Amino acid sequence: MKSFVAVFTILALVFGLAFAFRSNGDSKPTMNWFENNFVCTTCHEPLVESNSPLAGQMEREARRQIADGWSKKRIQAYFVAALGPQVLAVPKSHGFDLLAWLLPLAAIACGAVAVGVAARAWYENRDEPETPGSVAADGPKLAPGLDLRVDQELARFDT
């Protein structure tokens, strides 16, 4: 139970830091930012990789908007209004789109907990290994003829 609380605390810290340090959208946009944060809606590839005519039009429009001093939020709002939310390469971090961020992380956390529980069960149910040079109290079971021969050989060393 303590390990689950520790994992949960670490995940909460990671999420908190991720949301605290994410870009607020007020900094000056660049073409690199635009190409990495928007997707061509015809070929569904990031603009940095797309060669479609629509991608070229989007890049020309973004260059004009950046030159005119538009903010990141304004550019994003313009393209979302023109082409829909599927133009964004990264889903929003609020509302229903927040599930796109939380579900994969929840699956990873559940998988880590499952691996931990399985490892603990395996560890508790394993046979204790014998230390070198020790013999088990009952020893391995031998065939009756072989058992008799071993006893005879051992008796020979006792005399």
N, C-alpha and C positions, 0 to 999 in steps of 0.2 A: 504494500500500500504506500509505503514511503517513497518507493521508486516512481510510482504513478504520480504522486504529488510533485516530485522533483521534475519529472518530464513535463507535466502540465505547467509548472512555474517557468521552466525554460522556454516552452512554446509561447507562453503569454508574453514573456520579455522580448522574444524575437518579433512577434507580431506588433507589439507596442513600439519597438524601435523602428520597424519597417514603416509603420504608418506615421511615426514622428518625423522621419527623415525623407519621406517621399517628396518629390518635387511639387511645389504648390501652384505651379502654372503661371506665376507672375514674372519669372525670369525671361530674359530676351530669347526668343526662339531662333533656332538656326536650321539650316537645311538638313543637317545631320539628325537633329531632333525630329524634324518632320518625317524624313524618310524611314526612321526607325520606329515611329509611333503610329504610322498610318498604313493601311492595307489597300491595295487596289481591289475594288469591288468586282471587277470582271474576272481576274485570274486568282484572287484570294491569296496573293503573295505580298510580303512587305514591299513597300515602294522601293527600297534599296535594291531589291532583286527583280522587280517587275520591269518588263519592256513593253507593256501594252500602251496603246494610244491614250487611254484614260489616265494611266500613271503619269505620262508625260504632261498631260493637261493639268493634273493635280499639282505636279511639281512647278510648272510655270506659274500657276495661280498662287502657290505658296511663296515663291520667290517674290512675286509682286507684293503680297501681303506683308512679308518680312521687311521688304524695302520700305513699305509705307508705315512701318512701326507697329504693326498689330501685335497683340500679346498672344501667348500660347493658348489661353482660354478662348480668346476671340477666334483664332484660327481653327481651333478644335470645334467650337460651336458652329462655325460656318460650314465646315466639311460634314459634320454630323447632320446639320439641317439639309444640306444639299444631297448627301448620299446615304444617310442613315447611320445608325450606330455600328453597323458592321464594318465601317471604314476605320474604326479604331483597332490598332494592333493589340492593345492591352485593355481588358475589360475595366469598367469603372469600379471603384472600390466602395460603392455604397448601393443600397437597394438590393434588388434581386441579383445583380451582377456580382455582388460580394460573395456569392456561393462559388463562383469560378475561382476565387482565391482560397476560400476556406475548405471546400470539399477535398481537394488533393492533400492539403496539410492534415486534415482530420483523418484521411485514409492512411497517411504515413504514420501518424501518431497511433492509430489503432493497430497497424501492422507492427510497430515497435513494441507495443504492449503485448500483442499476441506472441511475438518472438520471445519476449522476456518471460511470459508465463510458460511457454513451451520449454524454454531452457531450464527454468526452475523445476518444472515437473520432471524433466529428463534427469537433472542433477539429483533430485531427491529419490528417484526410482532406480538409479544405476546400482550395479553390484560394486561392492567395495573391492578395489584391486588388492591383490596380495603383494606384500612387500618382498623384495628379493631375499631369497634364502629361507623364507618361512614356508611351512607346510600347513595346509588346511587340516583341521582337527580330524575330519573323516577321510580326507584325501580323495583322490579320484577313484571311482569304482573300476576294478580290473576284472578281467575274465578269471573264472575260478582257477584254471590251470596256471595262468600267469601269476596270480596272487600267491599260489602255493610255491612257485619257483622263486619269487621275490623273497618270501619268508625264509626259504632254505638258504638263499645267498646271504641274507642278512644274518642268519644264525651262524654261518661259517665265519663271519667277521667278529662275532661275539666271543669266540673261543680262542 
